[in-house]
Amino acid sequence: MIRTLIVILLLIAALFVGAAFVPLEALLNSTGARDQGVNWTSAKGSVFSGRVEGLTVKGTQYGTADLRLVPAAIPQRKITYDVDWTGPNGIGTSKVTMATSNQIELTDYAIDLDLATFANSARWIERSGGRVKLEGSLMRFTDGKCSEVDGKASSDVLERNREALGAGWSPLEGALSCEDGALVVPLMSENTSGTRFGAVLKAAPGARTKFEARISGKISRPMAFALPLAGFARDGEEFVFVPSAKKAVAAAP
């Protein structure tokens, strides 16, 4: 019995040692990721750990990802990696699983996006900056489309832009959802004067990010004067910002 156990342990150890010499490039090619529009300029390292550079999804640049294999997922017949991502629009960490040949899952994710780097950001965001954080337990993409998500979004854009929007706002946040294959990031807030701010960002891998912001409720005269200078246009009793495309926009993950 003990001898059999030792033999089994030796076989397992041999498999892991052998896997350490399997190039990461070979593993990525075997997953069928390219069939889903995922490409890269280089993949360095082994299946245990490595770096993917020049990562693109359907032609959109996403930067660099450092990967570390999660051995605990192997008995479940899943390839799972701890991923640290650095891209042109932000940074993030997550466990990433190729659940099936056409399905990718992000679990325990934390993504920090710099809104000022998006080509269709508002002038007041370009000037003062602003970030959106996405955190949650699950983000699933099937055939390259958002199919299920559990998480929330939060942003500091109101705090950074008091000159145009004033002070006294509640936390700007909302629950993530999927809509027509896109990841929907809603952000809602209200200030102590009864002014409401709502913004929606829609992103899909490889597609142009869509953004709209609307200010409604009680709008003071100073704010009504400042909003057009910040890129908002009057829409009845409200002010709306719908950016026009200025150049190719990288989508959020």
C-alpha positions in Angstrom: 0.0 0.0 0.0 2.7 2.4 1.0 4.8 1.4 -2.0 1.8 2.0 -4.3 1.3 5.5 -2.8 5.0 6.4 -3.3 4.8 5.3 -7.0 1.7 7.5 -7.5 3.4 10.5 -5.9 6.4 10.0 -8.0 4.3 9.9 -11.2 2.5 13.1 -10.2 5.8 14.8 -9.5 7.1 13.6 -12.9 4.1 15.1 -14.6 4.6 18.4 -12.9 8.3 18.5 -13.7 7.6 17.6 -17.3 4.9 20.3 -17.5 7.4 22.9 -16.3 9.2 22.6 -19.6 6.1 22.9 -21.8 6.2 26.4 -23.4 3.4 28.8 -22.5 3.0 29.5 -26.2 2.2 25.9 -26.9 -0.5 25.8 -24.2 -2.1 29.0 -25.4 -2.3 27.7 -29.0 -3.9 24.5 -27.8 -6.7 26.4 -25.9 -8.2 27.8 -29.2 -7.9 31.3 -27.9 -7.0 32.6 -31.4 -10.3 31.2 -32.6 -12.0 33.7 -30.3 -10.0 36.6 -31.6 -7.4 36.6 -28.9 -3.8 37.2 -30.1 -0.4 38.1 -28.8 3.0 39.1 -30.1 4.9 36.9 -27.7 4.3 34.4 -24.9 7.3 33.7 -22.7 7.7 31.1 -19.9 6.2 27.7 -19.2 2.7 26.5 -18.4 3.4 27.2 -14.8 4.2 30.9 -15.1 4.9 33.3 -17.9 4.2 36.6 -19.6 2.0 37.4 -22.6 2.9 40.6 -24.4 1.1 42.5 -27.1 -2.2 41.1 -26.1 -5.1 41.9 -28.4 -8.7 40.9 -28.6 -10.3 41.3 -32.1 -7.6 43.8 -33.0 -7.9 46.0 -29.8 -4.8 46.4 -27.8 -4.8 45.3 -24.2 -1.2 45.3 -23.1 0.7 42.7 -21.0 -0.4 39.9 -18.8 1.7 38.0 -16.2 0.3 34.4 -15.6 0.7 31.9 -12.8 -0.9 28.5 -13.1 -3.5 27.5 -10.3 -2.8 23.8 -9.8 -5.9 23.3 -7.6 -8.1 23.7 -10.8 -6.4 20.9 -12.7 -8.5 18.1 -11.1 -11.6 20.0 -12.3 -10.2 19.7 -15.9 -9.9 23.5 -16.1 -6.9 25.6 -17.1 -6.9 28.5 -14.6 -4.3 31.2 -14.1 -3.7 34.1 -11.7 -3.3 37.0 -14.0 -1.8 40.5 -13.4 -2.8 42.8 -16.3 -1.3 46.1 -17.3 -2.7 47.8 -20.4 -3.1 51.2 -22.1 -6.4 51.9 -20.2 -5.6 50.5 -16.7 -4.5 47.6 -14.6 -6.2 44.5 -13.1 -5.9 41.2 -11.3 -8.1 38.1 -11.7 -8.2 34.4 -11.9 -8.8 33.5 -15.6 -10.2 30.2 -16.7 -10.8 28.7 -20.1 -14.0 27.0 -19.0 -14.8 25.5 -22.4 -13.5 26.0 -25.9 -15.7 29.1 -26.3 -16.0 30.3 -22.8 -13.7 32.4 -20.6 -14.3 33.2 -17.0 -12.8 35.9 -14.7 -13.2 35.2 -11.0 -12.2 37.3 -8.0 -11.4 40.2 -10.3 -10.3 43.8 -9.5 -9.9 46.1 -12.5 -8.9 49.8 -12.3 -9.5 51.8 -15.5 -8.2 55.3 -16.2 -11.1 57.1 -17.9 -8.8 59.9 -19.2 -7.0 57.4 -21.5 -10.2 56.7 -23.4 -10.5 58.6 -26.7 -14.2 59.5 -26.1 -13.8 60.7 -22.5 -15.4 64.1 -21.5 -13.3 67.2 -21.5 -13.7 67.6 -17.8 -12.4 64.0 -17.3 -9.4 64.7 -19.6 -8.6 67.8 -17.6 -9.1 66.5 -14.0 -8.9 62.7 -14.5 -11.1 60.0 -13.1 -11.0 56.2 -12.6 -13.5 53.4 -12.6 -13.0 50.3 -10.5 -14.7 47.0 -11.3 -14.7 44.3 -8.5 -16.6 41.1 -8.2 -16.7 37.3 -8.1 -17.5 36.4 -11.7 -17.3 37.8 -15.2 -18.1 35.2 -18.0 -17.7 35.7 -21.7 -19.2 33.2 -24.2 -18.2 33.4 -27.9 -16.5 36.7 -27.1 -19.7 38.2 -25.5 -20.5 39.0 -21.9 -22.9 36.3 -20.8 -22.9 36.5 -16.9 -21.4 38.9 -14.4 -21.5 39.4 -10.6 -19.8 42.5 -9.4 -20.0 46.3 -8.8 -18.4 49.4 -10.2 -17.3 52.6 -8.4 -15.7 55.8 -9.6 -14.0 59.0 -8.2 -14.9 61.3 -11.2 -17.3 63.4 -9.2 -14.8 64.0 -6.4 -12.2 65.0 -8.9 -14.4 67.4 -10.8 -16.0 69.5 -8.1 -15.3 72.7 -10.1 -17.8 71.7 -12.8 -20.2 69.5 -10.7 -20.0 70.8 -7.2 -19.5 68.9 -3.9 -21.7 66.8 -1.6 -22.2 63.8 -3.9 -23.0 60.3 -2.6 -20.6 57.5 -3.7 -20.7 57.0 -7.5 -21.4 53.3 -8.0 -23.6 50.6 -9.5 -24.1 46.9 -10.1 -22.5 45.3 -13.3 -24.7 43.5 -15.9 -24.6 42.0 -19.4 -26.7 43.4 -22.2 -26.6 42.3 -25.8 -23.2 40.8 -25.3 -21.7 43.9 -23.8 -20.5 44.5 -20.2 -22.6 47.3 -18.8 -21.1 49.5 -16.1 -23.7 51.8 -14.6 -22.8 54.6 -12.2 -25.3 56.6 -10.1 -25.0 59.3 -7.5 -27.0 62.2 -6.0 -25.8 65.3 -4.1 -27.3 67.0 -1.1 -29.1 69.5 -3.3 -31.1 66.9 -5.2 -29.0 66.8 -8.3 -28.7 63.3 -9.9 -25.7 62.1 -11.9 -26.0 58.9 -14.0 -23.4 57.4 -16.3 -23.4 54.2 -18.3 -20.3 52.6 -19.9 -20.8 49.6 -22.3 -17.8 47.6 -23.3 -17.3 44.4 -25.3 -14.0 42.7 -26.1 -12.6 44.2 -29.3 -15.5 46.6 -29.7 -15.7 50.4 -29.3 -16.5 51.5 -25.8 -19.8 53.4 -25.5 -20.3 56.1 -22.8 -23.1 58.4 -21.8 -23.6 60.6 -18.8 -26.8 62.5 -17.8 -27.4 65.1 -15.0 -30.9 65.7 -13.9 -33.0 66.9 -10.9 -32.3 70.2 -9.3 -29.6 72.0 -11.3 -28.3 75.3 -10.0 -27.6 78.2 -12.3 -23.8 78.0 -11.7 -23.9 74.3 -12.7 -26.1 75.0 -15.7 -23.5 77.5 -16.8 -20.5 75.2 -16.2 -21.9 72.0 -17.8 -21.8 73.2 -21.4 -18.2 74.2 -20.9 -17.5 70.6 -19.7 -19.1 69.1 -22.8 -22.7 68.6 -21.7 -25.6 69.7 -23.8 -29.1 70.6 -22.6 -31.8 68.0 -23.2 -35.1 69.5 -21.9 -34.6 69.9 -18.1 -31.5 67.7 -18.1 -28.0 67.8 -19.4 -26.5 64.9 -21.4 -23.0 64.0 -22.5 -22.7 61.6 -25.4 -19.1 61.6 -26.7 -18.3 61.5 -30.4 -15.6 59.1 -31.6 -12.2 60.9 -32.1 -10.1 57.8 -32.7 -10.1 54.1 -32.1 -11.0 53.3 -28.5 -9.7 50.3 -26.5 -12.5 48.4 -24.8 -12.5 47.4 -21.1 -11.8 43.8 -20.2 
